[in-house]
Amino acid sequence: MAACEAPSGYTDVAGDCDDAEPTTFPGADETCDEVDNDCDAEVDEDTRPTVVGALGGREGAVVSCGTGSFLARQAGGTTRFIGGHGLILGDEASAAWLGRAALSRTLLAVDGFIEHSELTRATLAHFPHGASEISGFAATASPAAFGAHAPRVVEAAQHGDAVAHQIVLDGVSYITHGLTLLGWH
């Protein structure tokens, strides 16, 4: 069946994720209601509330590194965000990212690409079936499950572990570069 007009209640807005709900559309404000209000495939993002809670109406920058991560700068009445894209494609410097990096570097050490360190040995000891168990874990692990490995990275870095130190430096570099891109000096 072909129609020249959209049926009542439907829209021709590309990406509209809920034609039956007029307040749900691309660009809508995300509210804390367990609904994807802005059609970005994420429910109830915490980026804007975090910035408002930290800065109110003042100008400044926010670095949020929990299970996930994002950077923001509020200036001149606007707020600009970097990151917050989830662990698969981002969340640099977050707990989940640190844990994922530890697992990845452990696999590189198992394969002989890098030297083992206390971090990679401790990570491998956590997975008694070796590389295949790490890969199996990673295939289904949530960001929180990856993040559970972050304390091991931080502790190893504090004790001078070269692999852990590089992971932490990579995270610091991301934050520093991101703040520069946001115009924060």
Phi and psi in degrees as a GROMACS rama.xvg file:
@    title "Ramachandran Plot"
@    xaxis  label "Phi"
@    yaxis  label "Psi"
@TYPE xy
-113.017  147.675  ALA-2
-136.646  148.035  ALA-3
-88.2981  -20.6388  CYS-4
-125.892  149.209  GLU-5
-68.3695  141.916  ALA-6
-58.8645  157.294  PRO-7
-54.145  133.285  SER-8
91.792  -5.93934  GLY-9
-106.363  159.023  TYR-10
-130.232  158.596  THR-11
-101.07  16.4036  ASP-12
-73.9928  120.557  VAL-13
-63.4105  134.395  ALA-14
87.0381  -2.2182  GLY-15
-61.4914  123.65  ASP-16
-97.7449  -4.62715  CYS-17
-153.795  87.8607  ASP-18
-60.488  -24.7572  ASP-19
-80.8159  -12.683  ALA-20
-116.206  108.085  GLU-21
-67.1627  -19.9808  PRO-22
-91.6368  3.13204  THR-23
-112.681  113.279  THR-24
-165.061  160.265  PHE-25
-56.5477  128.962  PRO-26
93.0971  -7.07271  GLY-27
-66.6487  154.596  ALA-28
-67.8316  134.992  ASP-29
-80.6795  125.484  GLU-30
-115.424  160.677  THR-31
-82.3227  76.4841  CYS-32
-137.413  15.0359  ASP-33
62.059  26.3734  GLU-34
-125.033  145.248  VAL-35
-82.0276  80.7234  ASP-36
-64.1448  -32.8921  ASN-37
-106.405  13.2766  ASP-38
58.5188  35.251  CYS-39
-105.263  14.4194  ASP-40
68.1042  16.0429  ALA-41
-126.274  140.701  GLU-42
-106.464  126.828  VAL-43
53.1095  61.352  ASP-44
-61.3022  150.121  GLU-45
-104.276  6.78247  ASP-46
-63.4266  -58.0861  THR-47
-63.7047  -45.2878  ARG-48
-60.93  -32.8375  PRO-49
-65.4679  -44.5056  THR-50
-65.5351  -45.0608  VAL-51
-62.2495  -42.5656  VAL-52
-65.0505  -36.6404  GLY-53
-79.596  -39.6425  ALA-54
-111.463  -19.6022  LEU-55
59.5674  -127.281  GLY-56
-97.2191  1.5766  GLY-57
-75.8269  156.299  ARG-58
-79.586  147.069  GLU-59
165.781  -172.944  GLY-60
-127.521  151.082  ALA-61
-129.242  131.855  VAL-62
-114.527  114.639  VAL-63
-112.326  111.564  SER-64
-127.168  95.5144  CYS-65
-117.529  -130.224  GLY-66
-62.3943  -40.08  THR-67
-110.907  -169.176  GLY-68
-154.548  155.02  SER-69
-160.576  161.01  PHE-70
-121.228  148.142  LEU-71
-148.327  151.588  ALA-72
-134.374  131.513  ARG-73
-111.839  118.515  GLN-74
-158.091  144.327  ALA-75
58.287  30.7212  GLY-76
81.4813  3.68787  GLY-77
-125.156  157.848  THR-78
-124.644  130.23  THR-79
-115.891  137.306  ARG-80
-117.168  146.696  PHE-81
-128.324  136.374  ILE-82
86.1287  -157.948  GLY-83
76.3329  25.5156  GLY-84
-95.5878  3.91007  HIS-85
91.6511  160.271  GLY-86
-64.2472  -37.1265  LEU-87
-60.4384  -40.612  ILE-88
-114.759  3.85479  LEU-89
-171.52  -132.01  GLY-90
59.3736  34.2682  ASP-91
-52.9085  141.884  GLU-92
72.1532  1.3398  ALA-93
-79.8638  169.821  SER-94
-61.3123  -42.2591  ALA-95
-62.5571  -41.5349  ALA-96
-64.6871  -42.6895  TRP-97
-59.7612  -46.3794  LEU-98
-64.1782  -42.5139  GLY-99
-62.3062  -41.668  ARG-100
-62.8111  -39.5034  ALA-101
-61.598  -42.954  ALA-102
-66.6361  -42.3392  LEU-103
-63.7282  -45.2438  SER-104
-66.7083  -32.846  ARG-105
-63.9735  -42.0568  THR-106
-65.4292  -37.0389  LEU-107
-62.7681  -38.7536  LEU-108
-68.3181  -40.9834  ALA-109
-59.2233  -39.866  VAL-110
-81.1627  -4.86362  ASP-111
87.2156  8.43132  GLY-112
-74.2538  -32.678  PHE-113
-132.781  161.935  ILE-114
-72.9214  144.071  GLU-115
-65.2884  153.44  HIS-116
-135.945  177.701  SER-117
-58.4233  -39.0584  GLU-118
-62.5304  -49.3931  LEU-119
-67.3575  -35.7161  THR-120
-67.4375  -41.988  ARG-121
-65.4947  -39.4315  ALA-122
-65.439  -43.2659  THR-123
-63.7448  -37.6931  LEU-124
-63.9454  -28.3974  ALA-125
-70.0339  -22.2199  HIS-126
-118.549  85.5015  PHE-127
-61.5375  -18.0238  PRO-128
-94.6594  10.9242  HIS-129
75.1264  -149.28  GLY-130
-56.9024  -40.7413  ALA-131
-64.8471  -34.8839  SER-132
-70.1131  -38.7076  GLU-133
-62.1536  -45.7489  ILE-134
-62.8509  -41.6478  SER-135
-63.1878  -42.7213  GLY-136
-59.2514  -49.5751  PHE-137
-62.7408  -28.9715  ALA-138
-65.3617  -26.0184  ALA-139
-127.54  -0.897333  THR-140
-69.7873  142.482  ALA-141
-81.01  164.326  SER-142
-55.5772  -37.8878  PRO-143
-64.0705  -37.7239  ALA-144
-66.6358  -39.3876  ALA-145
-63.9412  -43.2004  PHE-146
-61.3068  -25.4388  GLY-147
-62.2796  -18.1148  ALA-148
-90.1611  -7.89484  HIS-149
-63.0094  -41.7929  ALA-150
-57.485  -33.3895  PRO-151
-63.1054  -38.7163  ARG-152
-65.7294  -48.2988  VAL-153
-62.5156  -46.149  VAL-154
-61.3859  -44.2457  GLU-155
-63.2956  -40.7839  ALA-156
-62.9912  -39.9842  ALA-157
-64.5678  -24.9276  GLN-158
-96.753  12.1698  HIS-159
87.4195  12.2984  GLY-160
-64.9624  124.252  ASP-161
-63.9094  -40.7114  ALA-162
-67.0318  -47.307  VAL-163
-63.3305  -41.4629  ALA-164
-59.0439  -41.9536  HIS-165
-67.1737  -38.7416  GLN-166
-60.6321  -47.2404  ILE-167
-63.7686  -42.8271  VAL-168
-60.2022  -38.9955  LEU-169
-61.3226  -40.9238  ASP-170
-65.915  -43.6244  GLY-171
-62.7073  -41.5031  VAL-172
-61.1242  -42.1977  SER-173
-60.2698  -46.9938  TYR-174
-63.3884  -46.5537  ILE-175
-61.7063  -46.7844  THR-176
-65.3754  -41.1042  HIS-177
-61.9771  -42.6807  GLY-178
-64.2868  -36.9431  LEU-179
-63.4161  -44.7699  THR-180
-60.6536  -32.3586  LEU-181
-78.4227  -6.26462  LEU-182
87.0525  14.3493  GLY-183
-92.7534  123.83  TRP-184
